[in-house]
Amino acid sequence: MKLINGVPVLDTLEELVDPAHTALVVVDVQNDFCHPDGHFGRHGKDLASTQAALPRYVSFVNAAQDLGIRVFFLRQLTLPHGRSDSPAWLRFKCRDGKSPEYTLKGSWGAELIDGLAPREGDVVVEKFRPDGFHGTPLDNLLRANGIQTAVLLGTTTEGCVESTVRGASYHDYYTVVVKDLVCSPNAVQHEGSMRLYEARYPMATSDELLAIWQKARSRN
């Protein structure tokens, strides 16, 4: 803890991610973005790094749930017949040649990958744009649960993850990125976003976070 302008500010990683005020925010780890048979895979996206990371996503989130960390799952959705897509958003979604019909509400592609499942006390927030705070109740739900710190992981690094990282920061949450659990099919864009995170936000590995949470649980 340190004082800035007389205000107590959380400083060390242990202070920032104390389970008493921390939520794990899982961004869009869905079949259409991660599975070879999903939308990205069918449109030729390179999912090698994402596929390699999926077992670590599952094991880390499950371990956090076992430790009682509050988990918020974000799910990107598209309504059927383009009802959630403005002309400008359609242009953005189709900029790289893929169809705009991904993560359709109620479809297999919109579901979380195998191994990830909300448990009692977890929250699922649906969204129609990359930033998990834009047009959703995420901010209200985090505040209602006394959350000060958002620990974020997911896909894609430069898209929905970066948008939600920025959103968390701009909504006045301490923001921590799980640096070994953010993925993208575009290595260049991934590296660019990782450099931005490193310049602006605390980062930690999944192992470092679990060690802190396990230690905190042993004290209680």
N, C-alpha and C positions, 0 to 999 in steps of 0.2 A: 504494500500500500504506500502511496506517496500523496503529498498534497500539491495541488496545482491551483493557484489563486485561492488558497484556503479550502479547496474542495478535496475530500478524500477520493482517490482514484485507484482502482484495482490495477496492479502492475505486473506481478509475476504470473507465469502460466498457471501455477497452482491456484492463485487467487482468482484469475479470470474464469477458470473452468470448474470451480467449486460446484459440486452437484446441487447444492442448496439453491443456486440461482442460474443453472445452466440447462439449456435444451440442445439436443442434437437434431439438426435440421437436415433431412435426407432429401436431396433435390433430384427428382425425376429419374430415379433408377427403375425405369420401366422397360417392358419388352421391346417397344418400338425403337428405343434408343440403344438397347444393349444386346438383344438377342439376334443371332444371324438371320432368323426368319422374320424379324421385325422390319419396320419401315426403313430405318437407316441401312440395314443389311441388304434389303431388296433393292435399294437405290445406290448400291455400290460404295457405301461408306466403309472406311477401314476401321473395323471394330476390334483389331488385334489387341490394342492396349486396354480397351474396355473389357473384353472377354477375359484377359489375364487378371484383371483386378476384381472381377465379380466374386470369387470366393472370399477375398478380403473384405469386400463390402458386407457380405452376409455374416461372416464371422465377427466383424467389428460391431455391426449394429446389434446382432444377437447378444454379444457380450455386454454392450452398453445397456440393453434392455434387462439382462440378468442382474446388472448392478443397480437397477432402479433409475437410470438416467431417463429423463423425460424426452421422448422422441416425437418429432413432428415430421410426418411424411408429406412431401409435396408431390402432387401429380399434375403434370401438364395435360390438358384436355382440349379436344376440338369437338364442337357440337356437330351433329349430322347436318348435311346440306349447307354447310358453310355458315350456320347461324351465329357462330362466334367470331367470324372473320370479316373484318372490314376490307375494302379494296386495298388500302395501304398495307394491312397485315398480310393479305394474300400475296401481294408482290414480294414482301419480305420473306414469307415462308417458301416461296417458289424461286428465290433468287439463284439457287444452285441446281435447279433442274428437277428437284424432287416434287412429288405430289403434296398438296397441302393437307391431305386426308390422313394425318397421323394422330396417334393417341385419341382415336375416336371414343367418345364416352360410351361405356359399356362393352368395349372391344377387348380382346386379349392383349392387343398392343398397348392399351392404356394401363394394364395391370402392372403391379410391382413384379420384379423378377422373382423366380422361385427362390425360396429361402428367406425372403423379407416379408414380414407380416406384422401389422399393428397388433399390439397386445393391449390388455386392459390399461387404460390411462394414457395410451398413445393417442395422437391426433392426426387425422388425415385432412389436408387442405388441398382443394382443387383450384387450379388456376388456368387462365386462358392466355397468359402472356408470360415471358421468361421470368420476370421478377416475382418472387413468391409473395411480395407485399402488395403488388399492384392489383387493386380490385378484389382483394381477398380479406378474410378476417384474421389473417396470421398475426398482425400486430396486436390486435385486441386479445387474441388467445394467449399469446406469449405474456402479455402484461397481466392478464387474469391469473396466470400461473406463477407470477413473481419472477419471471425470467429477466435476467440482466445480460446474459451472454448467450449468443448463438454460435454453436460449433457446426460448421457446414461441410458437407461432402456431397458428391454426386456427379451428374453429367448434364450438359457438357461444360467443360472448363470455361470456355470463352462465352458461352451462351447463358443458359439458365442459372448456372452456378455463379458466374461473375455478376449477373444482374441481381441475384438474391444476396450475394455478399455485399454489394454496394447498398442494396435496399436495407439490409440489416444495420449497416453502419449509419446510413442516413436517417434511420428511425431510432438512433441513439442506443443501439445495443453494442456492447463489446462483441467483436466479431473475430472468430478464430477459424482458420481454414485447415482441414485435415489434409496435409500436403501429399500424402501417398494414396488418397482416395478421391481424387478428382480426375476425370478422364474426358478425352475428346477424340473423335476420329481424325482430327486435323492437328498434326504434331506442331506445326508452326504456330497456329493460333493458341494451342495449349501452352506452349512455352511463353508466348507473349503475356497471357493472362497470369501465368505463374510468376513472372517477373513483376507484374503489377501487384499481386498479392504480397509478395515478399517486400515490396517497397512500402506498403500501406498497412498491412494487417499482421497480427501474430499468426504464426503457423506452427503446427505440431504434427508429429506422426501419430498414426493410430495407436502404436505401442506406447508412446509417451502418454497419451490421453488415458488409455486403459490403466496404466500404472498409477496415475494420479487418482483416478476414480476408485480403483481397488484399495488404495491406501486410505482414501477418505471413508470408504465403507467400513474398513477394519477399525476405524476410530469410533464409529457410531454403534 
